[in-house]
Amino acid sequence: LYHKKSFSQAFEDIYIEQRKTIKTMLEYADKVFTYIFILEMLLKWVAYGFQTYFTNAWCWLDFLIVDVCML
């Protein structure tokens, strides 16, 4: 899933303001992927428990990616 978000960001270029349709699609895709990441993180919190979630390095990575996406 992470590579799909990166793939959508790869389409952005310096002329994106001139391409309104592509810009709108990329903004929508960015929001959709961000919400999917948030949902994944919340489901893992429920499955693992809050304290156990942060003992796994991959879960920390998910948490940091979600935080950066929400900026």
C-alpha positions in Angstrom: 0.0 0.0 0.0 2.9 2.4 0.7 4.2 2.0 -2.8 0.9 3.0 -4.2 0.9 6.2 -2.3 4.4 6.9 -3.5 3.4 6.0 -7.0 0.6 8.6 -6.9 3.0 11.2 -5.6 5.5 10.5 -8.4 3.0 11.9 -10.9 3.2 15.4 -9.3 5.4 17.7 -11.3 6.2 21.4 -11.5 3.3 21.9 -14.0 0.7 20.3 -11.8 -1.2 23.7 -11.4 -1.8 23.7 -15.1 -3.4 20.2 -15.0 -6.4 20.7 -12.8 -7.9 17.2 -13.4 -4.7 15.4 -12.5 -4.2 17.6 -9.5 -7.7 16.9 -8.2 -7.2 13.1 -8.7 -3.9 13.1 -6.9 -5.3 15.1 -4.0 -8.2 12.6 -3.7 -5.8 9.6 -3.9 -3.6 11.2 -1.2 -6.6 11.6 1.1 -7.9 8.0 0.4 -4.5 6.5 1.1 -4.1 8.5 4.3 -7.5 7.4 5.6 -6.6 3.8 4.8 -3.3 4.1 6.7 -5.2 5.6 9.7 -7.7 2.7 9.6 -4.9 0.2 9.4 -3.2 1.7 12.4 -6.4 1.9 14.5 -7.2 -1.8 13.7 -3.7 -2.8 14.7 -4.1 -0.8 18.0 -7.3 -2.8 18.7 -5.8 -6.1 17.7 -2.5 -5.7 19.6 -3.5 -3.4 22.4 -2.0 0.1 22.8 1.1 -0.9 24.7 1.9 -4.0 22.7 1.5 -2.1 19.4 4.5 0.1 20.2 6.8 -2.9 20.9 6.9 -3.7 17.2 9.2 -1.7 15.0 6.9 -2.1 11.9 4.0 -0.6 14.0 6.2 2.3 14.9 6.9 2.8 11.2 3.2 2.8 10.5 2.6 5.3 13.3 5.3 7.6 11.9 4.0 7.4 8.4 0.5 8.2 9.5 1.7 11.2 11.5 3.6 12.5 8.5 0.7 12.0 6.2 -1.6 14.0 8.5 0.7 17.1 8.4 
